């Protein structure tokens, strides 16, 4: 098959295929923007040390996240994390219109295409759509880079619009994402055989989900619980641990907790289906129960990005409570000695505010993925829904069954993600330590402000050390959890708009 023919076949299809290409391109554009923003932060040069700038800060920026070299890596990492729900959205978009695409690929096999050509065709479709998205994302990034290059009243920049990533980094982002998307598509199709009579998936019979999350979640939480004692033991014995070990411990523990939380969604789906089947009496709950037990892993696939965002939101709430309690303790201690100016600043609280914005953006993007998955499920089962309506089942019953399918596993999964995120944040930040030695100036403010004159008036005071655990941020946890559940409910309400069009009598003859 010639490359030109392969390209035309990849871009051919129905309106559903066109919508899938557009959504895939949009997801790739958002992922490219996140990657380009992270690369721009990493491209900020660190100035040489001078007498006026010994700490080598980039003083042309207004925010400390860009000004201080030690904070840029975390900022870039946070921007890259925003790409995870976007990639999950791309995965949901790739499933849109799957039955019709399977029939189209089977027709190509019937006309003489080989299995390898069909696989390359599916991979090329995803790759071309992603390439269109990354190129569009690059154009939007370059235009925004010029439009936002406006210093403030103090002459400082709010964004790093004075630097650009290297051409190699730009090319790697624009071309690398489509290549990865095409390779992932080919990898996912390794267990799929496209025959002239249809698409057959080589897969074992689905088993009921096992509660493996009961092992992964405690393992992840335990790694965070051991981080603080291990760090204090190393400090007490003056042992220099190899630098990568502790970050690897935190990364592996966080990944285990996240994977366990996502797997819990599948188990919650199956458990909710069995519980509804046993206790429910209405037709909507019974239909939802059968669907949840028939495909329990649909919950873990569709809720993965949302649960990751909720887990990060729970951790951010724990860190906010920690920084608030530490700031209050430092302010109270400073007031005790009459030195309010030495109390801690609100930099970390402001940073957590940015994290909250990132979590809100991630929940919004994940809600878009949920909407795509919900609409795809309704469209894929439209003939079954149309048959039920033709037999006298009201559309309201079908709508309530769809709502049960979405909310029954989502509510306990969101609660688990919030709890795990809170535990990880509390264990990593640890208790607040106050006290220790403190130097106090016992003189007038003018004398204490003069470094040459305040020496005789300085006195060292020993304050007993004590540890304070911050409170549980119930309000913020409720806000994150309610926002996630509300996002699921909103996607259900929007998705049900497609139910009426998919349950007409004409759909009984749909191919």
C-alpha positions, 0 to 999 in steps of 0.5 A: 500500500502506497504512503499516499493511499495509506494517508487518505485511508487514515483520514477517511471515515464518518463524522464520528471519525472526524470528531475523534480526530479533532478531539485527539488533535485538541488533546495533543495540543494541550499536552504540547502546551504543557510540555513547552511551558515546562521546557521554557521554565527549564530554559531560564538561564541562571546568572553568575554570582555577583556582589549584589546577587550572590544567590544567583536569582533571575531578578527579571521575574516577578514570582519566586517560582521563576526567580529562584533556580531551586524552584524551577525544577518543581515548577516544570514537574508540576506543568508536566503533571498537567499533561497526564489528564490530557493524555488520559483524555486522548486515550478516551478520545481514541475509543470514540466510535470504536465499533464503526471503526472496527467495521471499517477496518474489517472492510479493508481486510475484505478488500485485500489489506493485510493485518500489518497494513490495517495496524499501520493505518490505525497508528497513522490515524492517531499519529497524524491527528496528534501531529496536527495538534502539536503543530497547532499547540506550537503555533499557539505557544509562539503567539502567546509568547509574543503577546504576553511579553509585557513587563509589569509596573516594576519592570519584571515579567510575570511569565518567562517570555524572554526565553525560548526552549532550544530548537531541538527541544521544540522539535522533540516535543512537536514530533515526539508526542505524535510518535509516542501516540502512534507507537502506543496505538500499535502496542494496544492493537497487538492483541487485536486481530482484524479479519474480513468478518470483524475485529477479534480481540485476543483476551482472556475471559474477564474475571471479577476484580480482586482487591489488589488495591488493598496491598498497593495503597498501604505499601505506598502510604507505608513508604511515605510513613517511613520517609520522615523517620528515615530522614531523621535517623540519617541526620541523627547518625550523620549519614549521607544517604545517596541522593537518588534513593529518597526521591525514588522511595517517594516516587515509587510509593506515590505511584503505588498509591495512585495505581492502587487507587485507580484499581480500586475503582474497578473493584468498587464498580463490581462491588457496587453492581453486586450490591445494587443487584441484591438490594435495588428494586427499581429497573434503573438500578438493576440495569446499572447493576448488570452493566457494572458487573459485566464491565467493572474495569470501565470505571478504572479506565474512565476515572483514572485521570480524575482520581489522580487529580483528586489524590493530588488535591488531597495532598495539596490540602494536607500541605496547605494545613501544614503551612497554615499551622506552621505560619500561625506557630511562627507568628505566635512565637514571634509575638511572644518575643515582640518581633513580629517582623521575623515571622515566616512569609506566605510564600508556600501558601501562595504556591499551594494556591497555584497547586489548587488551580492546577488540580482544578484544571486537571479535574476539568480536563478529566471531566472532559475525558469522562464525557467522551467515554460516556457519550462513546458508551451511549453511542456504542450501545444505541441499538440495545437502548433503542430496543429497550425503548421500543419495548416500552422502557421509558428513556428516564429509566435509561438515563437514571441507569447511566447515572447509577453506573457513573456515580455508584463507583465514583463516590467511594473511589473519590473518597478513597483518593481523598483519604490517600492523598491526605495521608500522603501529604500528612506523612510527607510534611510531618509534624510542625517543630517549634522552639529551639534557640532564638536570638532577641534584641533587647533595645529600641527598634532603631538600635536593633536595626543597626547591625553595628550597634545591636551587638551588646543588646543581643541575648540568646534564649532557649525555647523548649521544642515541641511538635504540633500536628496540623488539623484535618482540612475538612473544608478543602477536602470537601471542596475537592471531593464535592467538585469531583463528584459534581464534575461526574454528575455534570458529565452525566447530565451533558451525556444524557443529551445524546441518549434521546438521539441514540434511542430512536426507532431508526437506530434498530436498523443501524449498522 
